[in-house]
Amino acid sequence: MSNEQDKGEFTATGTHRAEAASWAALNRRAFLGQYAGSLGGLALASLLGSSSRRLWGSEDADSPGSRRPAKAKSVICLFQHGGPSQMDLFDPKPTLTKFHGMPYPGELDIHFAKQAGNLLASPFKFAPRGASGIELSELLPHTAEVIDDLLLVRSMKTFTVDHEAALRLIHNGKAQLGRPTWGSWVLYALGSENHDLPSYVVLGDPDGLPIDGVRNWTSGWLPALYQGTPFLAGPSPVLNLKSPEGMTPDLRSRQMELLAKLNANHQLRHPENNELTARIANFEMAGRMQSAVPEVLDFADESEETRQLYGLDRDATAEYGRRCLLARRLVEKGVRFVQVFLSGQPWDTHDKNADKLRGLCARTDQPSAALVKDLKRRGLLESTIVMWAGEFGRLPVSQGSDGRDHNGHGFSLWLAGGGFRGGYAHGATDDFGYKATTDVVTVHDLHATLLEALGLDHVRLTYPHDGREDSLTDHEVTKARVIRELLA
């Protein structure tokens, strides 16, 4: 038996297809009677559930939406659930400071109107950073160190102030349930570069799921093979990855041989099932993951300097730092799309805005900046888009005495690498930081531009749904456009 077979890697072709005809009459009762003792091996299928991975390489000329060669090949999304406060972090507003405590001179779209107060200045100092001189809050000293590698968008706009609806907008383009996230669209278009690992990995918070749960990485009505694969916190990030106690390599190989024969038989009887081939390939990948996943999770080869860079030596940053470092390692191994989430919606600072921001920045600032630094020095930043964003921003008035309410009319996010401009602040909000007024970028424009950076045409990247060719941006409805000024 070959080394590849020892890994449990069997293809439902060749001999297995030839033998499949003899299995055609094997009914359920006969199978259970003859092979009940081998059912444990079939549990391997539960590794990735119903998901499977497209075997379509990124260089395939027929890839959907393919348009031109692109610098970006992969994405790391550091998503900040709850809506980070732009005027406390990225968007300094002297006028807000000047009129602190006075009524807002106009109308506001307020989520909790009865709790609305007067103008609330940021208690944090801003200063120019880097050669570009972009002003950042004192809460972000590490982000300040990489500001010349960042594109800071200060003129983002979304279309709702409801968390779940806004999350769906920024993840999948519309507020409706059941649509594919942009990570799924990227995987559908570009496929995988490493068939030993899932192409779309979600690194969740050990404290629990983010708001809206698995909908943050759903494939919607795209085939299930394009959904995100969560890696759990703790020593077993992928369930059922290790063989059961007492399972020898030889026994595992024979179980996989049985599974391959059953799959070949099923394939002969259902040749019209286009997803079956991918599902079978997924079973084989699950076997290969038994060695690939432990390897990527093992930080033994990381230097002490790298560990300190990500803050693994500090309690405040260690957990988030480990996930940012793991994101880099996954991209380094050819994983196409990685998302890092926080539990709940911690940036939702309806009260104690200043105190909560201090704690959140102490946790995330150093690891986020370390990721950019580490990718750059390894030559990976040019081919990797890093995105730091929440679903919306906050209001310039107080909620209660020291909180900020939701704001979708103006907020900030940053991008790095993958063909985006560095050391550039795009757009502006009004004098109070409430509404994007200059060079506005909608969430749909953001999606169109992200796809462009990956070499994809957002208008042509479609999939049939409900009798029409649907897409991430749904250009005819949203009028999404590529913002060329964001690209290098």
ZAMARGU-4260 file (C-alpha; in steps of 0.2 Angstrom, whole numbers, plus 5000, padded with zeros to 4 digits):
<rodrens>
0) 5000/5000/5000 | 5007/5017/4995 | 5011/5032/5007 | 4996/5041/5000 | 4985/5027/5004
5) 4992/5027/5022 | 4985/5044/5023 | 4968/5038/5019 | 4968/5046/5002 | 4958/5036/4989
10) 4951/5042/4973 | 4934/5036/4967 | 4942/5032/4950 | 4951/5018/4941 | 4950/5002/4950
15) 4936/5008/4961 | 4925/5013/4946 | 4929/4996/4938 | 4924/4987/4954 | 4908/4998/4957
20) 4897/4988/4946 | 4899/4973/4957 | 4893/4984/4971 | 4878/4990/4962 | 4866/4977/4970
25) 4872/4981/4987 | 4857/4987/4997 | 4856/4995/5014 | 4852/4979/5023 | 4866/4969/5015
30) 4878/4983/5018 | 4873/4984/5037 | 4875/4965/5038 | 4892/4964/5030 | 4900/4980/5036
35) 4893/4986/5052 | 4910/4984/5060 | 4917/4997/5049 | 4904/5011/5051 | 4916/5021/5062
40) 4926/5026/5046 | 4911/5034/5038 | 4911/5047/5052 | 4925/5055/5043 | 4912/5063/5032
45) 4906/5073/5047 | 4923/5083/5047 | 4917/5096/5036 | 4898/5092/5036 | 4890/5095/5020
50) 4903/5106/5013 | 4915/5103/4999 | 4928/5113/4991 | 4929/5118/4973 | 4943/5110/4963
55) 4944/5125/4952 | 4961/5134/4952 | 4963/5153/4952 | 4972/5153/4936 | 4957/5144/4927
60) 4953/5156/4912 | 4935/5150/4914 | 4933/5156/4932 | 4917/5166/4934 | 4919/5184/4934
65) 4938/5182/4930 | 4944/5198/4922 | 4963/5202/4923 | 4978/5197/4933 | 4978/5203/4950
70) 4990/5206/4965 | 4978/5199/4978 | 4976/5180/4980 | 4969/5179/4997 | 4960/5189/5011
75) 4961/5191/5029 | 4946/5200/5037 | 4947/5206/5055 | 4929/5209/5058 | 4924/5220/5073
80) 4906/5216/5078 | 4896/5231/5085 | 4902/5246/5076 | 4918/5254/5081 | 4917/5273/5085
85) 4925/5282/5070 | 4927/5299/5079 | 4936/5291/5094 | 4948/5280/5083 | 4951/5286/5065
90) 4941/5302/5061 | 4947/5317/5072 | 4933/5331/5073 | 4939/5347/5081 | 4922/5355/5078
95) 4914/5341/5089 | 4927/5345/5103 | 4923/5364/5101 | 4904/5362/5103 | 4905/5347/5116
100) 4889/5347/5127 | 4878/5357/5115 | 4863/5351/5105 | 4867/5344/5088 | 4862/5357/5075
105) 4851/5347/5064 | 4842/5330/5062 | 4850/5313/5067 | 4844/5296/5062 | 4844/5288/5080
110) 4842/5270/5084 | 4837/5274/5103 | 4830/5291/5101 | 4823/5293/5119 | 4841/5291/5125
115) 4849/5304/5114 | 4859/5318/5122 | 4870/5332/5116 | 4887/5332/5107 | 4900/5321/5114
120) 4918/5325/5110 | 4931/5311/5110 | 4942/5311/5126 | 4956/5304/5116 | 4970/5314/5107
125) 4974/5313/5089 | 4991/5316/5080 | 4998/5314/5063 | 5007/5297/5061 | 5019/5290/5049
130) 5027/5299/5033 | 5009/5301/5027 | 5004/5311/5042 | 4987/5303/5044 | 4979/5307/5060
135) 4975/5293/5072 | 4969/5291/5090 | 4981/5288/5104 | 4972/5272/5107 | 4980/5264/5091
140) 4999/5266/5094 | 5003/5250/5085 | 4991/5254/5070 | 5000/5270/5069 | 5016/5261/5066
145) 5009/5253/5050 | 4998/5268/5044 | 5009/5270/5029 | 5004/5253/5023 | 4985/5256/5026
150) 4971/5263/5016 | 4960/5272/5028 | 4942/5275/5022 | 4933/5288/5032 | 4918/5290/5021
155) 4909/5273/5022 | 4891/5272/5021 | 4878/5258/5025 | 4859/5258/5024 | 4853/5252/5041
160) 4857/5255/5059 | 4851/5238/5064 | 4865/5226/5069 | 4859/5210/5060 | 4854/5219/5044
165) 4870/5229/5044 | 4880/5214/5046 | 4872/5205/5031 | 4874/5221/5021 | 4893/5221/5024
170) 4895/5202/5023 | 4883/5198/5008 | 4877/5214/5000 | 4859/5214/5006 | 4850/5214/5022
175) 4840/5199/5018 | 4843/5182/5026 | 4850/5168/5016 | 4862/5176/5004 | 4880/5171/5001
180) 4894/5180/5010 | 4908/5189/5000 | 4920/5175/5006 | 4909/5162/4998 | 4909/5172/4982
185) 4928/5174/4982 | 4930/5155/4984 | 4917/5151/4971 | 4926/5162/4959 | 4944/5158/4963
190) 4944/5141/4970 | 4957/5133/4982 | 4976/5134/4982 | 4979/5120/4995 | 4968/5105/4994
195) 4974/5099/5011 | 4965/5113/5020 | 4948/5121/5019 | 4949/5136/5007 | 4938/5147/5018
200) 4942/5147/5037 | 4933/5156/5051 | 4943/5159/5067 | 4931/5161/5081 | 4932/5169/5098
205) 4934/5156/5112 | 4920/5166/5122 | 4907/5161/5109 | 4899/5166/5092 | 4897/5183/5086
210) 4880/5191/5084 | 4871/5183/5069 | 4881/5167/5072 | 4885/5156/5057 | 4876/5168/5045
215) 4892/5178/5045 | 4900/5165/5034 | 4886/5156/5026 | 4886/5151/5007 | 4868/5155/5006
220) 4861/5149/4990 | 4878/5145/4983 | 4882/5127/4985 | 4887/5122/5003 | 4905/5119/4998
225) 4908/5137/4998 | 4903/5141/5016 | 4916/5145/5029 | 4924/5131/5040 | 4925/5136/5058
230) 4941/5132/5068 | 4936/5130/5086 | 4946/5137/5100 | 4956/5125/5111 | 4966/5109/5107
235) 4954/5102/5094 | 4949/5116/5082 | 4942/5103/5070 | 4930/5090/5077 | 4934/5072/5074
240) 4950/5076/5066 | 4960/5063/5076 | 4957/5044/5074 | 4948/5036/5088 | 4959/5027/5101
245) 4966/5011/5095 | 4963/5015/5077 | 4978/5009/5067 | 4984/5017/5051 | 4980/5000/5042
250) 4962/4999/5048 | 4959/5017/5044 | 4966/5014/5026 | 4954/4999/5024 | 4939/5010/5030
255) 4944/5023/5018 | 4945/5010/5004 | 4927/5005/5008 | 4921/5022/5008 | 4929/5025/4991
260) 4921/5010/4984 | 4904/5015/4991 | 4906/5033/4983 | 4911/5026/4967 | 4895/5015/4966
265) 4885/5030/4971 | 4893/5040/4958 | 4889/5027/4944 | 4870/5027/4949 | 4869/5047/4950
270) 4880/5054/4936 | 4870/5069/4935 | 4875/5074/4953 | 4888/5088/4950 | 4892/5090/4969
275) 4895/5072/4972 | 4913/5073/4964 | 4917/5088/4975 | 4910/5079/4991 | 4920/5063/4987
280) 4936/5074/4985 | 4931/5082/5002 | 4932/5066/5011 | 4949/5063/5004 | 4954/5081/5009
285) 4948/5077/5027 | 4960/5062/5028 | 4974/5074/5022 | 4969/5087/5035 | 4974/5074/5049
290) 4992/5080/5046 | 4989/5097/5038 | 4979/5105/5052 | 4990/5100/5067 | 5005/5106/5057
295) 4998/5124/5053 | 4992/5125/5072 | 5009/5121/5078 | 5019/5137/5082 | 5035/5129/5087
300) 5044/5135/5072 | 5039/5153/5076 | 5053/5164/5083 | 5052/5172/5100 | 5052/5189/5091
305) 5037/5184/5081 | 5028/5178/5096 | 5031/5195/5105 | 5026/5205/5089 | 5009/5197/5090
310) 5008/5200/5109 | 5008/5181/5114 | 5018/5186/5129 | 5005/5197/5136 | 4988/5192/5143
315) 4978/5207/5135 | 4984/5202/5117 | 4988/5184/5118 | 4972/5176/5113 | 4968/5188/5098
320) 4986/5188/5094 | 4986/5169/5092 | 4972/5170/5080 | 4980/5184/5069 | 4996/5173/5069
325) 4986/5158/5064 | 4978/5168/5050 | 4995/5172/5043 | 5000/5154/5044 | 4984/5149/5035
330) 4987/5161/5021 | 5005/5156/5020 | 4998/5138/5017 | 4987/5144/5002 | 4970/5146/5012
335) 4960/5158/5001 | 4949/5167/5014 | 4951/5169/5033 | 4940/5178/5045 | 4944/5183/5063
340) 4928/5186/5074 | 4925/5192/5091 | 4911/5185/5102 | 4895/5195/5103 | 4896/5213/5098
345) 4909/5221/5109 | 4911/5237/5099 | 4893/5241/5102 | 4897/5255/5115 | 4880/5261/5121
350) 4887/5265/5138 | 4905/5268/5144 | 4911/5271/5127 | 4928/5277/5132 | 4932/5263/5144
355) 4926/5250/5132 | 4936/5257/5118 | 4952/5257/5129 | 4950/5238/5133 | 4946/5233/5115
360) 4960/5243/5108 | 4972/5235/5121 | 4966/5218/5115 | 4966/5220/5096 | 4978/5235/5091
365) 4994/5226/5093 | 4989/5209/5084 | 4981/5218/5070 | 4996/5229/5066 | 5007/5214/5069
370) 4998/5204/5055 | 5002/5218/5043 | 5020/5219/5048 | 5022/5201/5047 | 5014/5198/5030
375) 5025/5213/5023 | 5041/5206/5029 | 5037/5189/5022 | 5032/5196/5005 | 5014/5191/5008
380) 5006/5208/5009 | 5006/5211/4991 | 4995/5196/4988 | 4985/5197/5003 | 4971/5209/5007
385) 4969/5213/5026 | 4953/5222/5030 | 4948/5229/5047 | 4930/5234/5048 | 4914/5234/5058
390) 4896/5235/5051 | 4893/5253/5055 | 4900/5268/5066 | 4893/5278/5080 | 4884/5295/5083
395) 4892/5311/5088 | 4880/5314/5102 | 4879/5305/5118 | 4868/5290/5123 | 4865/5293/5141
400) 4880/5301/5149 | 4894/5291/5141 | 4888/5280/5127 | 4886/5282/5108 | 4872/5275/5097
405) 4873/5267/5080 | 4877/5277/5065 | 4876/5270/5047 | 4878/5287/5038 | 4897/5288/5041
410) 4910/5277/5047 | 4928/5271/5045 | 4938/5255/5041 | 4955/5251/5034 | 4963/5240/5021
415) 4980/5234/5018 | 4990/5225/5004 | 4982/5216/4989 | 4984/5231/4977 | 4976/5244/4989
420) 4984/5261/4991 | 4995/5263/5007 | 4997/5279/5017 | 4981/5286/5010 | 4965/5293/5019
425) 4950/5292/5007 | 4935/5303/5009 | 4928/5313/5024 | 4913/5315/5035 | 4905/5331/5040
430) 4912/5342/5054 | 4904/5332/5068 | 4908/5315/5060 | 4890/5310/5057 | 4888/5308/5038
435) 4900/5304/5024 | 4900/5319/5013 | 4916/5318/5002 | 4920/5303/4991 | 4907/5292/4998
440) 4910/5273/4998 | 4895/5262/5000 | 4896/5244/5006 | 4892/5239/4988 | 4906/5250/4981
445) 4917/5242/4994 | 4912/5224/4988 | 4915/5229/4970 | 4932/5236/4974 | 4937/5221/4984
450) 4932/5209/4970 | 4942/5221/4958 | 4957/5219/4968 | 4956/5200/4967 | 4954/5202/4948
455) 4936/5199/4947 | 4922/5209/4939 | 4908/5211/4951 | 4895/5213/4936 | 4900/5196/4928
460) 4903/5186/4944 | 4885/5179/4945 | 4876/5163/4950 | 4858/5158/4945 | 4845/5161/4959
465) 4826/5163/4958 | 4826/5164/4939 | 4839/5177/4937 | 4858/5179/4937 | 4861/5186/4955
470) 4878/5193/4961 | 4886/5200/4977 | 4884/5218/4972 | 4867/5216/4962 | 4874/5230/4951
475) 4857/5234/4943 | 4849/5237/4960 | 4863/5245/4970 | 4873/5254/4956 | 4889/5248/4964
480) 4905/5255/4957 | 4923/5251/4958 | 4932/5265/4968 | 4948/5267/4958 | 4956/5279/4970
485) 4957/5265/4983 | 4968/5255/4972 | 4987/5257/4969
</rodrens>
